[in-house]
Amino acid sequence: TAKLKDNAGNPIVTAHTVRFSIWQSSDFSAGDIDGSGNINLLAPNYMGWQESYNVTPNQDGIFTVQLGSQNVLPNFNSDSEKFLQVEVKSAANANTAFEILDPTGNMSDSQDRKPLTSSPYTINADTVDNRDVGTDPGNIPYLNSGGVLNFDILPGGINQDVFIIDADNSIENAGTGSIVLSFGDTLGKYLEYDLDNGYFNFNDDLNIEGDLTINGVPIGFYVQSLVYEPDYADAVFSSDGSDNRGKLEIFYDDEDGIPGNQNFNFYQWTTRQATLQDIDVVLRIKVPEGFVAWESVPIQLSYKTLTANPSENQIDVEIEDTSGNSVVVTSGMDLVSTIWANENISFSGTPAFNPGEIFTVKIKLLANDLGASQIGTLRFNFNGS
């Protein structure tokens, strides 16, 4: 409710237009109004809200309007929505006729708009930091009638098909411990991911209705091995056409003199040449029909070299999968050891090893006249039925 008077203090009782707007600054500048008398929507201190009312005051010049009945009032913030600008003109005149009702009556000073008191901010009584309670983006979540959070606003974004436990990665950064999803306060039932061992744990029975697909080693399958002792069954010996002068022999190692105790056969490659000479021992191996997956250490090779210098002797292992593609091995190259050692050979990538099909293992023995290369037991470890 307001009272409209002319310059002489007499009540105005004719039809007039009153325009209200909200600003961040108390000082009016010419750029706040455009050439048509409209509020400049791009003015730096304009806060994006205005309303205009055509009113005819009563005989005392009094009229009533309800701000916000045309355009929803903003969530008042004391850092931005600070001042109310009020303008008036005769209803018949153009917008260029609007006059600002200056609180001090002096447009020369910087107090051209009325400061908002505490009253407008009571609109925000149900907000915190200007955020309403609700389920829309930016709203404050609330407990429903069951005393729990609404499903759509659970942390992690269930309504976005993602639910993240331990999103700050605090446990993962430490590298140890478990991330636990508990069911009930007293049931004591949980699903956890064990970071130390790298697998999930359920602490109770598991019932599955429908199909179960397992990528890995299924329950009921067990570790098996294919073991080859020299001379390797069905092995062939191949030269690549250059630097292949030498002698490949097979021996029996019984250094300790105790039958059956660390005694084994081995191949030995030697040469009288001063430069490295090589020979390939090639095996074509059938993947067992019950093959499911390789063990973490798929291949183990026992070997020995006369010296520890790879320029005098060394051993390399190459593999082709059942599709005939070279397999990237993470070990098994440039092997040297002056005592019998076991080399654990693993793969990287996704090579094909199809049950019932053939893959190839090539063991290259290299030596010059100062060295000698020896290989013994070759073992393939896999999971199968």
N, C-alpha and C positions, 0 to 999 in steps of 0.2 A: 504494500500500500504506500502511495506517495502523494504529495501535493504539488501541483504545478501552478506557478505564479509567473507573472510578467515582470519586467524590470522595475515597475513601480510597486511591486508587491501585491498586485491584485490577482485574485484567482483566475485561472484560464479555464473556460468552460466550453470551448469549441473543440472540434475534432482535431487531434494531433497524432503524429506518429512518434513513438519513443523506441529508440534502438539501444540495446544493451550488448556489451561485448566484454570479454575477459582478456587481460593483458598481464605481461610479466613486469612491465615498467610503468611507473606513475606518470612519466613525462610524455605528452603527446608531441608527435612531430608531423610535419606536412606529409611525409611519405606514408603515414598510416592510413590515409584516405586516397583513393584513386581519383582520376579526373571526372568520374561520373558521380562522385559522392559516396561510393561504396567503400566498405572497409577493404584495405589492401590485404588479401589473404597471404601475401608473401612478406608482409611487414615483419621484421625480426623479432618483435616482442609480442606479436599477436599469438594467442594460445588456442586458436581454432574454434572458438565458440562465440555465437552471436544469435540474437533474436530481436525481432521488431514487432511492435504491437500498435494497432490503431485504437486509440482510446478517446473517449469523450468524458472529461472529468465532470463531477457534479458541481453544484453551485458554489461549493467551497474549494473547487479545484482538485478534489481528491479522486484518484482512480486506483484500481487494483489489478495487478497481473500476477501470474504465477510463473516465475522463471523456471525454465526446464520443461514447460508444457509443450513447446514446439520442438526444441532440440535438446536431447539428453545432456544434462550438465556433466562436465568432466569429473573424474576422481580428483578432487582438489588436492593440490600439493603445494605446500608453503614455499617450495623452491621455484615454482613456476607460475601457478594461477594465483596472482597476488592482488590484482587491482581490477575494479569494475568501471568501465567507461559507459556513461549514460549520455545519449544525444536526443535532441527533440527538434521537430519541425512541424509546421502546419501540414495536416494530412494532404492538402491539395498541392503542396509545393513539391518540387523535384528533390531527389536525394542530396543535391548540392546545397540545399538549404539547411541541412542538419547543423545544429549548434551543440557544442559539448557543454554539459552542465558541470562547470569546473567547481570543485569543492571550495576553492579559495576565492573564486571569482576573478582570478588573475591568470590568464593563459600564458603569461610571460615566465611564471615560475615553473618549477618542475612537478608541482602537485596538481595535475590535471585530471586525475582519476581517483576514485574513492577506494581506499584500501579495504580489502576484505577482512572482516573480523573473524572471530572463531565460529560464527554461525554456519557459513558454508561448509566448513570442514567437518561439521557433525554428520554430513552425508556419508563421510568415510568411517563412521563409527563401527561398521561391521567389517572393516578391512584392516589389514596389517601391511604397512609399506605400500598402500594403495592397491593391494591385491584382494580380490573378492574371494569368498568361499564358493567352491563349485568344482566342476569336472572339466572345464575348458582349459586350454593351454594358458599357463600363467596363474591359474587359480590355486587357492589353498585347499588341499584335500580335507575331507571330513569323514568321521566314522558314521556308518549307516546304522539302521535300527538294531542290527545284530552286534554292534560294537566293534566292527572291523572296517577296514578301508574298502571302498568301492573297488571291485575287480579291475575296472578300466583305468584306475589311477595308481595301481601298485607300482612301487619303485622298480625301475628297469624297463618299463614300457611293455606290459603284457599286450596292450592293444596295438603294439607295433610288431608283434610276433617275436619279441626278444625279451628274455628275463635274465638279468645278470645278478649273480651272487658274488659278493666281494669284488665289486666293480673297480675299487681303487687298487686292486692287485697287491694288497699289502702282504698277503701270505705268499703269493707267487714271487714277489721280490725277494723274500727271505729264502725261498727255495725249499722250505721244509714245512711239515704240518699237514693239515687237512682243511678242506672247505666243506662244511657240513650243512645239509638241509634236514632240519628236525621236524618231526610230526608230533604235535602236542607237547604240553609241558611235562606230563607224567608218563606218557606212553613209552618213552625211551626208544622210539624207532627213528631211524635216520638213514639217509643216503649221503655218503661222503666221497670226496675225491681225495685220494691219498697221494700227496705230492712226492713223498719220499719214494714210493714204489711205482707211481705212475698208473694207477688203476682205481676203479670205483669199488666201494664196499657197500653192500646192503647188510643190515644187522638182523634180518629176519627172513622168513620164507618169501619166495618170489613166485607169483602166479601170473602166467601169461595166457591171454585169450587171443588167439590169432597166430600168425606166422612169426617166427623168430629168425632173423638173419644175423649171422656172426661174421665179421671181417676179422680174421685172426685165427687162433687155434681153438676149434670147437671142443667142448667138453667130451671126453671119451676118446679123443685122439692122443697119441703119445709120441714121444721122441724116438726116431729111428735113425740108423746110420748105414750108409754104404761104405765099406772099408776095402781099400785096394792096397795090397802088399806087392812090392816088386818080386817077379816081374808082373806089371799090371796086366790083368786080363784084357785081351783085345787091343792093347796099346800098339801104336805104330810109331816109328822114329822117322822124323822128317828133317831134311836140310833145306835151307832157303836158297841155295845156289852159290853162296859166297861165305868165306870164313867158316867152313864146316869141317875142317881137318882135325880129327881127334879120334879118341877111342871111348866108346860107351860100354861099360862092363857092369855086371851085377855081382854083388858080394853079400856075404853073411857076416853080420857084426856080432861077435861074441867076446868083446873086450874083457868083460868081467870074469869069463871062464865058467860062469854058472848057467847051465842049460835052462832056458825058459825065463831067465831074468834079464829083461831089457835086451834080448837078442832079437834081431830083425834083419831082413834083407834090405838092400839099398842099391840104387843105380849110382854109378860114378862116371863122370865125364872128365877126361884129361886130354892134353895135347902137348906136343913138343914145340909148338909155334910160339913166337914171342908176342904175337897179337892175339886178342880175344877171339876164340873160335866158339861156335855154338851148335847145338843140336836140340831139336824139339821132340819131346815125348808127348804124343797126342792121344787123348782118350775120347771116344764117342760113347756117351753114357745115356741110358734110357731113364727118363724120369719115372719113378715107380707109379703104378696105377692108383695107389692109395695116397699119393702125395697131396698135401693140403697147403703147406707153407714151409719155408726155410726156418730153421732155428736162428737165433740172434747171431750165432757164429756158423754160417753155412758150411764153410770149407776149412779144414785143418790139414796142413802139410808139414811133415817132419823133414828137416833138411840140415845140411852142414856144409861149410866151405873150408878149404885148406887154410886160407888166410882171411883176414877181416877187411881186405882191400878190394872194393868192387871193381877196380881196374885190373885185377888179377883173376877174380872169380866172382860170379853172382848168379842168382836164380830169379826168373820172372814168371809170373803166372798170368795167362790170358784166358778169357771165357767168352763163348758165344752162346746165346740163349737158344731156345727151341725154334725161334724164328730166324736164326742165323745172324742176329745182330750182336755186335760187340757189347759186352757188359762192362760198365764202369765199376772197377774193383777199388775198394778203399784201402787195400793193403796188398801184399804179395808181390811187390816190385823191388828190384835191387836188393835182394836178400843176401846177407852175409852173416855167418856165425861160425866161430872156430870150434864150437861144441854143438851137439845135436840140440835143435830147438824146434818148437812148434809154432808155425805161423798161422794166425787166425785171419781168414780172408772173408771179407764181407762185401756186399753189393750196395750200390746207390741207384737211385732211379726206380723204374718199374719194369725190369726185364721180364720176358715171358718164359715160364717154365711149366709147360702143359703136360699133365700126366700122360704117360705112354709115348711121348715124343722124345727126340734125341737132342741133347746139348753137347757142346764140345769144350774140353779143357786142354789147354796147351801149356806145358811146362818147359820153359826154355832154360837150358843149362849152358853157362858160359864159363870159359877158363882160358888162361894162357899157360906157358910153360912153368910159371911160378905158382899156379893155383890148381884147384880141383873143385868141382861141384858135385854134391851128393844129395839125393832125395830118397826118402823112405816112405812111410805110411801116408796114404792120402785118404781122408775121411770126409764124407758128405753127411751133414746132420740136418734132418727135416722132421716135420710133424706129419703123421699120416695114420691110416687105419691098418 
